[in-house]
Amino acid sequence: MNIEDQKSWKGKLSNHQQMGGIETSILDNGAGKGVRIAWINTGTGLRYKVVLDRGMDILDAFFGEKSLAYISHLGITRPQPFSNQGINWLRTFGGGLLTTCGLSSMGGPNEVDGVSHGLHGRYSNIPVELLCIKQPDIHSGDLSFEMVGVVKETSIFGPNLELKRTISGVLGSAEIRISDSVRNCGNTSTPLMLLYHINCGWPIIDEGTRVIWKGERIPRESDDQLSDFNKEHNFKVIPAPLQEHSGFGEDVSFIQPEKRQVICGFANDEENLALKIEFSREQLPWLIHWQHLGKNDYVTALEPATNPPIGQKQAKEEGTLIELKPGEVRDFDLKLSVLTGQSVTDFT
């Protein structure tokens, strides 16, 4: 189906949903009962689920019959606003193609000026205020679609950060565009830390899947504990499930990207499938690569970020913590594209 060639479908449709678009609903069973979601169908085989009550993050994502995303044991759950203590965030982490971490702290639990920050912050447990949905218009030929919403991390005497998120695309294009604008709506300077946890699993992640990134991998004290596989392959190839990644086992790499416009992702040559991730080093100067490749818990992530996941306390001590002034705005943009055919082989 060639959606971009409007001659092929003009005059033959009465509803854009026959090609794709956005459909909202509310789940009615299990741990996610009552959660608002939106399924987006791009008309290319790429379709994905936006969880409106979890910060407009993305859980399921498929290309044809193949899953792109890792889904954790939990799957989708209702938001838990008071999960921001210790490592309780792990009790709410459904995996998914995109989980956003922040906004005022991300990384391990830490405490600054008597304020406790839990693992990876509050963002992914805050429901969005949905502002608008734009559907494709088959009558005018405008095949673009978008959803816009606002997530507020705020408290009396605390930070007052507002993230306005736009998720958009075009029918006929296997792409997801995410544009975030973070504003300090308070009257004092406020820390900003942001990390985009892009989690992929089987079948795109499998033995021999290539991991694409260019840059300098920054040595860490924990590097002496890396699996022998990653010591040999420098995080560039995915192994079979690793016994040493059972339980809390993992390998993590901090990468400083080489170019201003960063291109990274995963390519599975056997499946003829790749996920390409693009972002600006000016906006997100760090790329984190997480591997947790245990049996039946087989996931790896590439994570564009403002900082390594070190928590607000350490970022402040190192002098790398972003402080947004009252009224100041910062923009962050991501593009995720599905590749097939020769594009997979050429993706290096």
N, C-alpha and C positions, 0 to 999 in steps of 0.2 A: 504494500500500500504506500503510494507516494503522496503523503499529505501536502507536502510543499508545492506540488503541482496541482493548483486549484482546478485546472481543467478536468482533472480526474474525478472530482467529487462535486463541483458546482452544480446546483440544480438537482442533486440526488439525495439530499439530507434534509430532515426537518428539525434535528436536534443535535447540538454539538457533542452530546454524550456518546453519540454513535462512533465518534473518533476518539474522544477523551475529554478531560476537564477535571473539575474539582467536585467531590461529593462529601458532604459532612454528615456525621452520625454520632450516636452516643452508644457506647458498649453497655450490654445488659447482663453480663455474666462474669464470674470469676473475680480475681483481684483488681481488675480494671473496670469493674462495674461502675457506670456513671461517668466514665471518662469521655470527654469530647475528642473526636478524631476527625481527620479529613484524608480521604484517599485521593491521590492525584495520579491521573493516567495521562501520560504524554503522547499516547498514540503511536509509540515506537516499540512497545514491549517493555519500556521502563515505567513502572508504577511504584508508588511509595506512600507510606502512611505517616502523616503529620499528626503528632499528639499535641492537641491544643492545650490540654491541661498540664502538659509537662514542658512549658516554655516554647511551644512550636518546634520541638525537636522531632527528628525523624526516626521511627522505629523500623518496621519492615520496609524492604526495598527489593524489588525483583526486576530482572530483565528476562522477558519470556518466562520460562519455567525455572530459571536459576536465581537463587537468592544471592544478593550482594552483601547483606548485613548479617552480623552475628546477633543472635537473640539469646540472652542469658537464661538461667534457670527460672528467673522471676517472670520474664516476659513483661507485659504491660501492667502497671499498678497505678492506683490513684496517687496523686501528689501527697507527700508527707511533709508539711511545712517545717516541722520541728526535727527533721532528720539531720540538721546541721550541727551535730555534736559527734566528736570523735570520728569513727569510721562508719557511722550509721548510714551514710550515703550509699554504701554497698548494698544495703537492704532494699534500696529503691532503684538500683541500676539495672535497667532492662537490656543494656547493650544498645542495639539499634545502629542505624547508619550514622546518626549524628546525635551525640549528647553534649550539651554545652555546659562548661564548667566556669564558675565565677559567680557574681561579677566583681565583688570586692576582694575575694580571695579564692585561690584554687591551689591544688597540691595537697600535701598532708595536713593533718590537724595542727593548729598553731594558735598562739594567743598573743595579741598585741594590745598594750594599754588596758589590760583587764578584760578585753573582749575575746571570746573564744570563737575560733573559726574551724568548722569541721572539714573533713575531706571534701575537696572540690566544690565547696560553696553551696549556695542556696538555689542557684538559677533553675536547675532542672526539676525542682519541686514547686515551681511557681506557675499557676495557670496564666494563660495569655488572655488579654482583653482583645478580642478580634475586632478589628476596625473595618475591614472590607474584604470582599472576594470579587475578583474580576474573572469572569469566564471568557473563553474564546467566543468570537462572534462570527459564525459562518456566513452571515448575511453581508457583513461589510468586508469579510476576508481577513479580519484581524484575528490571528490564531494565538495570540499571546494570552497568558493567564497569570494571576498572581493572588497571593494572600498576604495581608498586612495585619500585624498585631503588635501589641505593646506588653512587655513584661516589666514589672516594677519590683526592684529590690529596695525596700524602704522600711524604716521604723522611726518612731519618735526618738530624737537625740542620736539617730544613727545615720547611715548612708541613705541617700535618696537618689538612686540610680534608675534610669529608665532606658530600656533597650527596645527600640522599634525594629521589628524584623519583617523583611519582605522575602517571601519564597516565590520564585517565578520561573517561567519557562515558556516554551512555544510548542504547540502541537507539531509533531514531526521531527523534533529535536530531542535526543536522548541526553538531556542536560538538566541539572538542578542548580539554580542560582540562589544563593543566600546572601542577602545584604542586611547588615546590622548597623544601626546607628545608636550609640550609647551617649546619653546626656546626663550630666550632673544637675539634677533639679533642686539640689539643696543649696544652703547658703554658706557651706564650708567646703574646702577641698576634700576629695574623697578618693581613696585608692581604687584602682581599676586593674583587675587581672582577668584574663579571658583565655580559654583553651577550648578548641573544637575537637572533641573526641570522635573521630571517624572510624567506626568499628566494622571490620569485615570478617566474614566467616565462610565456611564451606558452602558452595563449591568453588567460589572464586579464590578462596584461600585453601591451598592443598599442598601436598608435597611438590616442591619444585616451583611454586609460584614465585615470580620475580618481584622484588620490592625496589621501586624506582625512587631514588632521590639523589641529588647532587649537592655536596656541601662538606663541611668539616664536622666530623663526629667528635664531640668534646669528651675526653676521658673523664671517668668518674671513679670514686673510690670503690664502688661496687663492681667495677668491671672485672675484678679478679674472681667474681662469683658467676660470671656469664657462663651459659652452657657452652660446651666445647664446640657445638655446631655454629653458634654465632661468633665465637672467637675465630673460627676458620673462615666463615662466610661474611663477616662484618655486617650482619643484619640484612643482607641483600637477597637471601633465598629462604623460603619457608621449609622447615623440616616436617617429618611425620610427628605425631603427638610425642611430647617429651615427658618422661617420668619425672624429671626434676622440676617440671612446671605444674605438678600436682599441688593441690591446696593453694598456698600463697605464692607458689613459684612463678617467676616471671623474669624477663629480660627487658631492660629499658635503655634506650639510646637518646641522647640529647644532640640535636643536629643544628648547626648554623648554616642556613641555605646559601648556596653559591651565588645565585642570580637574584636580581631585584624582583622579577616575576617568577615565582617559584612554581615548578611543575613536579609533581610526585604522584605516587600511586602504586597499584598492584596489577600485575599482568599474569594471567594463567594461560600459557600457550596451548596446553592440552584441551582446555575448555573453550579456547578462542574467545577469551573474555578479559577485559581490563577495566579498571576504574581509574580515571585520571582526575587528579585534584590540582586546582590552580588557586593561588592567592598571592598577595603582595607582601614582600619582605618588609616594606616600609610600614605596613599595618601590623604584621605578625612576624617578628624577626626570628622566631624559633619554630623548629619542627621536632616533635617528640615521636619516637617510634616505640610502641609498647607491644610486647609479645607475651601472651599467656596461652601457651599451646599445650595444655594438658589434655589427657584423654577425656572425651565428652565435654570439654570446656576449651574449645579450640578457636582462638580469636587473636587477631592482631589489629593494631590501629596506627594510623598516622594522624598526628594532632598538631595542626598549626596553632601557635600560641604567642601571647605577648611576653611570656616568661617561661622558663622551665617550671614544672609543677613542684615548686619549692615552698609554697605558702607565702602569705603576706609578710610574716615576721622576717624570714630570711631575705626576701626580695627588698624589704625596707633596709635591712642591715647592709646589704650589698649595694644599695643606692640605685637599684634597677626598677623600683616600684613606680608605676605611673600614678600621678596624682592629678585627677581632673578638677580644674577650678570650677567654681559655681557657674553654671550656664555653658560650660565647655562641652563640646561634642567630639567624639571619635567615631570614624566609620571603619567597618570591616566587611570584606567581600570575599566570598568563596564561590568557585564553580566546580561542580562534580559532573564528569562526563563518562558515559559508558562507551567503550571502544570494542569493535569486533573486526574480523577479517584481517587484512594486511596491517591495519592500524595497531593491532595488538603486537605483531612482530616488530613494527617500527617504533613502538613505545619503549624507549630505553633511557 
